[in-house]
Amino acid sequence: MAEHTSMLHIRVDDDTKALATQALAAMGLSVSEAVRLFLRRVVIDQALPLEMKVPNAETRAAMEESRAMLAARRARFDSAEALFDDIEKNRRQ
């Protein structure tokens, strides 16, 4: 049986809508998806959800690297030892 849904209408000025649409698109979300996500988090947490921001350039690059690795089915490190060596090296920086 299909879940019953309701239409939600809100009013917001055109500039806010345009800027929010642009920012949400950068996060991979539509305005409708963001509103649904917001409402689900309110229900689950019984509080306002945490702040979401557009990722900076370094984070976007890491996300793209991760997606490419998943698509190629390859790991960044050949072994756990190589991973831990990299962590140690970068921890000291």
C-alpha positions in Angstrom: 0.0 0.0 0.0 1.4 3.4 -1.0 2.1 5.9 1.8 -0.2 8.9 1.8 1.6 12.2 1.2 0.6 15.8 1.7 1.5 18.9 -0.3 3.4 21.5 1.6 3.3 25.1 0.4 5.7 27.8 1.7 6.3 31.4 0.7 9.8 32.7 0.3 11.3 35.6 -1.6 12.6 35.0 -5.1 16.3 35.8 -4.2 16.3 33.4 -1.2 14.7 30.6 -3.3 17.2 31.1 -6.2 20.3 31.2 -3.8 19.1 28.3 -1.8 18.4 26.2 -5.0 21.9 26.9 -6.1 23.5 26.0 -2.8 21.4 22.8 -2.4 22.2 21.8 -6.0 25.9 22.0 -5.1 25.2 19.5 -2.3 23.3 17.3 -4.7 19.8 18.1 -3.3 16.7 19.7 -4.7 14.7 22.1 -2.6 12.0 19.5 -2.0 14.5 16.9 -1.0 16.1 19.4 1.5 12.7 20.2 3.0 11.9 16.5 3.4 15.3 15.9 4.9 14.9 18.8 7.3 11.4 17.6 8.4 12.6 14.0 8.9 15.5 15.2 11.1 13.2 17.3 13.2 11.0 14.2 13.7 13.9 11.9 14.5 15.9 14.3 16.7 13.0 16.4 18.1 15.2 19.4 17.4 16.4 21.5 14.5 19.0 19.6 12.4 22.6 20.4 12.3 23.9 23.0 9.8 24.8 21.7 6.3 27.3 23.7 4.2 28.5 23.5 0.7 31.8 21.6 0.8 35.0 23.6 0.3 37.4 22.8 -2.6 39.5 20.4 -0.5 36.5 18.4 0.5 35.0 18.4 -3.0 38.4 17.0 -4.3 38.3 14.3 -1.7 34.8 13.4 -2.6 35.6 13.2 -6.3 38.7 11.0 -5.5 36.5 8.7 -3.4 33.9 8.4 -6.2 36.6 7.7 -8.8 38.1 5.0 -6.5 34.7 3.4 -6.0 34.0 3.5 -9.8 37.4 1.9 -10.5 37.1 -0.5 -7.6 40.5 0.4 -6.4 41.9 1.3 -3.0 44.1 4.2 -2.2 46.5 2.0 -0.3 47.9 -1.5 -1.1 47.9 -2.6 2.5 46.8 -1.7 6.0 50.5 -1.0 6.8 50.7 1.6 4.0 47.6 3.2 5.3 49.0 3.4 8.8 52.3 4.7 7.5 50.5 7.5 5.7 48.5 8.4 8.8 51.7 8.6 10.9 53.4 10.7 8.3 50.5 13.2 8.0 49.9 13.3 11.8 53.2 14.9 12.3 52.6 17.7 9.8 
